[in-house]
Amino acid sequence: MMSAIKKFYQPAPRVVPQEALVTREMSITVEQFDQNLPAIALGMLAVVNSAPGRHKLTGPDGAVRIACTRQPDRYLGSLPIPVLSVEFDFSGFDRKRVDNFMQKFDRAYLKMGA
């Protein structure tokens, strides 16, 4: 006979990693982004595949595809400011890991002056 505790308190279901899409608008060129990415990803994920503005990073539990799209420059007076739309497509990451990665990514890029 099953006890009342076992009957009503089943183990929590396993959390299945989800897919998430995160976008950022950055004041940086594609070339600057590409040049800085390996140093930024170091310690988080490994860069496995890379082409200008297109990257794939992998780790033990998931992957991130990064796509950069150049947008029209903004101007501060007559000074052009580059605008880059960056899309992060996470696969195999739960929401907490996505948030953690993006916090580290944002901090690392701010330190590099982007």
C-alpha positions as CSV (number, residue, x, y, z in Angstrom):
1,M,0.0,0.0,0.0
2,M,1.3,3.4,-1.0
3,S,1.6,6.0,1.8
4,A,-0.3,9.2,1.5
5,I,3.0,11.1,1.3
6,K,4.3,9.1,-1.6
7,K,0.9,9.3,-3.3
8,F,0.6,13.1,-3.2
9,Y,4.3,14.2,-3.3
10,Q,5.8,12.8,-6.4
11,P,9.3,13.8,-7.4
12,A,9.5,17.1,-9.3
13,P,9.5,16.6,-13.0
14,R,12.9,17.0,-14.7
15,V,13.4,20.5,-16.1
16,V,13.8,20.2,-19.8
17,P,16.1,22.9,-21.3
18,Q,14.2,25.3,-23.5
19,E,15.0,27.4,-26.5
20,A,15.3,31.2,-26.0
21,L,15.9,34.1,-28.3
22,V,17.6,37.3,-26.9
23,T,18.4,40.4,-28.9
24,R,20.8,43.3,-28.1
25,E,21.4,46.5,-30.0
26,M,25.1,47.4,-29.7
27,S,27.2,50.4,-30.8
28,I,29.9,48.3,-32.3
29,T,30.9,47.1,-35.8
30,V,30.7,43.5,-37.0
31,E,34.5,43.4,-37.2
32,Q,34.9,44.6,-33.6
33,F,32.3,42.1,-32.4
34,D,34.0,39.2,-34.2
35,Q,37.4,40.2,-32.9
36,N,36.2,40.4,-29.2
37,L,33.9,37.4,-29.1
38,P,36.6,34.7,-28.4
39,A,37.9,36.5,-25.4
40,I,34.3,37.2,-24.1
41,A,33.2,33.6,-24.5
42,L,36.3,32.1,-22.9
43,G,35.3,30.4,-19.7
44,M,31.6,30.3,-20.7
45,L,31.4,28.4,-24.0
46,A,33.8,27.3,-26.8
47,V,33.6,28.9,-30.2
48,V,33.1,26.1,-32.6
49,N,32.0,27.7,-35.8
50,S,32.5,31.3,-36.9
51,A,32.0,33.4,-40.0
52,P,31.8,37.2,-40.1
53,G,28.8,38.1,-38.0
54,R,27.7,34.5,-37.5
55,H,28.9,32.4,-34.6
56,K,28.1,29.1,-32.8
57,L,29.3,28.6,-29.2
58,T,28.9,25.3,-27.5
59,G,29.1,24.0,-23.9
60,P,28.4,20.7,-22.2
61,D,24.6,21.3,-22.0
62,G,23.7,23.5,-24.9
63,A,24.7,25.9,-27.7
64,V,24.3,29.5,-28.6
65,R,24.0,30.7,-32.2
66,I,24.8,34.4,-32.6
67,A,23.8,36.4,-35.7
68,C,24.8,40.0,-36.2
69,T,23.0,42.4,-38.5
70,R,24.3,45.8,-39.4
71,Q,21.8,48.6,-38.9
72,P,22.0,52.2,-40.2
73,D,24.4,54.4,-38.3
74,R,23.1,56.9,-35.7
75,Y,24.6,60.3,-35.6
76,L,25.7,62.4,-32.7
77,G,26.0,65.7,-34.5
78,S,28.1,64.8,-37.5
79,L,29.8,61.8,-35.7
80,P,28.5,58.4,-37.0
81,I,27.8,55.8,-34.3
82,P,27.7,52.2,-35.6
83,V,24.6,50.1,-34.7
84,L,24.6,46.3,-34.7
85,S,21.6,44.2,-33.9
86,V,22.8,41.0,-32.3
87,E,20.5,37.9,-31.9
88,F,21.4,35.1,-29.5
89,D,19.6,31.9,-30.1
90,F,20.0,29.5,-27.1
91,S,19.4,25.8,-27.4
92,G,19.5,23.5,-24.4
93,F,19.6,26.3,-21.8
94,D,17.0,26.9,-19.1
95,R,16.0,30.5,-18.4
96,K,18.4,30.9,-15.5
97,R,21.4,29.9,-17.6
98,V,20.3,32.2,-20.4
99,D,20.1,35.1,-17.9
100,N,23.5,34.2,-16.4
101,F,25.2,34.0,-19.8
102,M,23.7,37.4,-20.9
103,Q,24.8,39.1,-17.7
104,K,28.4,37.8,-18.1
105,F,28.3,38.8,-21.8
106,D,27.0,42.3,-21.2
107,R,29.6,42.9,-18.4
108,A,32.4,41.6,-20.5
109,Y,31.5,43.8,-23.5
110,L,31.1,46.9,-21.3
111,K,34.6,46.3,-20.0
112,M,35.9,46.2,-23.5
113,G,34.3,49.6,-24.3
114,A,31.4,48.5,-26.5
